[in-house]
Amino acid sequence: MHVMQKRNVATVLRALLDRHGISPTELHRRTGVPQSTLSRILSEKIVDPSDKHVSKIAEYFGVSTDQLRGRADLGDTRPANAPRADVQLQDISLWDDDTPVEDDEVSIPFLREVELAAGSGRFVIEESEKASLRFGKRSLRHNGVQFDQAKCVTVRGNSMLPVLRDGATVGVNAGKSGIGDIVDGDLYAINHNGQLRVKQLYRLPTGIRLRSFNRDEHPDEDYTFQQMQEEQISILGHVFWWGMYAR
């Protein structure tokens, strides 16, 4: 017997985010729907979102509210500000490590964990000399990212499911790495005593809160400013982009 997968707002929204290659952070910016609300929808903590939020999301993706709620089939969609089909797009070109960087491109280095000494168990965060990803200068400018402040980080583990899978790549703006730069609910890359982490951040009166999308397995972590110093926790930057392979 063939069992149909139940469609709800969470499954439809995940499909739309994957289809159009945008993150919840970017969707929050473009629709005004709070990122905390989006994360709760995606993790199915909110199973029946308000019509106000559903309407904004549906309007952006060019679908009906019934489609977003899983009551109607999800056909071909186009975000409200996406290019029309009759707009001529630039040619796509292939490149490898030996391909020179174009004038309108920037090669962004990956950050990685490096063990200080073999078997020591102590790590530091360094830029990789080999791994990099190319971004268009226009895209970086559009997101307010200085070219030399852009870094890439690989997500590890299941703590950010269902939005970011193990192996996903995020683009990080190292120019926004202070406590005062935190926008509650946005994603940030963290250096936790040599461990690279990607989390939602929230400002607290006495410190910060680290939150995972997968809160069932990874509860909130609250740290005072004193604990941040003791555990060597620092903000590496604000996540402005993410991408991953479909599975």
Secondary structure as the mmCIF struct_conf table of DSSP 4:
data_model
#
loop_
_struct_conf.conf_type_id
_struct_conf.id
_struct_conf.beg_label_comp_id
_struct_conf.beg_label_asym_id
_struct_conf.beg_label_seq_id
_struct_conf.end_label_comp_id
_struct_conf.end_label_asym_id
_struct_conf.end_label_seq_id
HELX_LH_PP_P HELX_LH_PP_P1 HIS A 2 ARG A 7
HELX_RH_AL_P HELX_RH_AL_P1 VAL A 9 HIS A 20
TURN_TY1_P TURN_TY1_P1 GLY A 21 GLY A 21
HELX_RH_AL_P HELX_RH_AL_P2 PRO A 24 THR A 31
HELX_RH_AL_P HELX_RH_AL_P3 GLN A 35 LEU A 42
TURN_TY1_P TURN_TY1_P2 SER A 43 GLU A 44
BEND BEND1 LYS A 45 LYS A 45
BEND BEND2 VAL A 47 ASP A 48
HELX_RH_AL_P HELX_RH_AL_P4 ASP A 51 PHE A 61
TURN_TY1_P TURN_TY1_P3 GLY A 62 GLY A 62
HELX_RH_AL_P HELX_RH_AL_P5 THR A 65 LEU A 68
TURN_TY1_P TURN_TY1_P4 ARG A 69 GLY A 70
BEND BEND3 ARG A 71 ALA A 72
TURN_TY1_P TURN_TY1_P5 ALA A 80 ASN A 81
BEND BEND4 ALA A 82 ALA A 82
HELX_LH_PP_P HELX_LH_PP_P2 PRO A 83 ARG A 84
TURN_TY1_P TURN_TY1_P6 ALA A 85 ASP A 86
BEND BEND5 VAL A 87 VAL A 87
HELX_LH_PP_P HELX_LH_PP_P3 GLN A 88 ILE A 92
TURN_TY1_P TURN_TY1_P7 ASP A 97 ASP A 98
BEND BEND6 THR A 99 THR A 99
HELX_LH_PP_P HELX_LH_PP_P4 PRO A 100 GLU A 102
TURN_TY1_P TURN_TY1_P8 ASP A 103 ASP A 104
STRN STRN1 GLU A 105 GLU A 115
BEND BEND7 LEU A 116 ALA A 117
TURN_TY1_P TURN_TY1_P9 ALA A 118 GLY A 119
STRN STRN2 PHE A 123 GLY A 136
HELX_RH_AL_P HELX_RH_AL_P6 LYS A 137 HIS A 142
TURN_TY1_P TURN_TY1_P10 ASN A 143 GLY A 144
HELX_RH_3T_P HELX_RH_3T_P1 PHE A 147 GLN A 149
STRN STRN3 ALA A 150 THR A 154
BEND BEND8 GLY A 157 ASN A 158
TURN_TY1_P TURN_TY1_P11 SER A 159 VAL A 163
BEND BEND9 LEU A 164 LEU A 164
TURN_TY1_P TURN_TY1_P12 ASP A 166 GLY A 167
STRN STRN4 THR A 169 ASN A 173
TURN_TY1_P TURN_TY1_P13 ALA A 174 GLY A 175
BEND BEND10 GLY A 178 GLY A 178
HELX_RH_3T_P HELX_RH_3T_P2 ILE A 179 ASP A 181
TURN_TY1_P TURN_TY1_P14 ASP A 184 GLY A 185
STRN STRN5 LEU A 187 HIS A 192
TURN_TY1_P TURN_TY1_P15 ASN A 193 GLY A 194
STRN STRN6 GLN A 195 LEU A 204
TURN_TY1_P TURN_TY1_P16 PRO A 205 THR A 206
STRN STRN7 GLY A 207 ARG A 211
BEND BEND11 PHE A 213 PHE A 213
TURN_TY1_P TURN_TY1_P17 ARG A 215 GLU A 217
BEND BEND12 HIS A 218 HIS A 218
STRN STRN8 GLU A 221 THR A 224
HELX_RH_AL_P HELX_RH_AL_P7 PHE A 225 GLU A 230
TURN_TY1_P TURN_TY1_P18 GLU A 231 GLN A 232
STRN STRN9 ILE A 233 GLY A 243
#
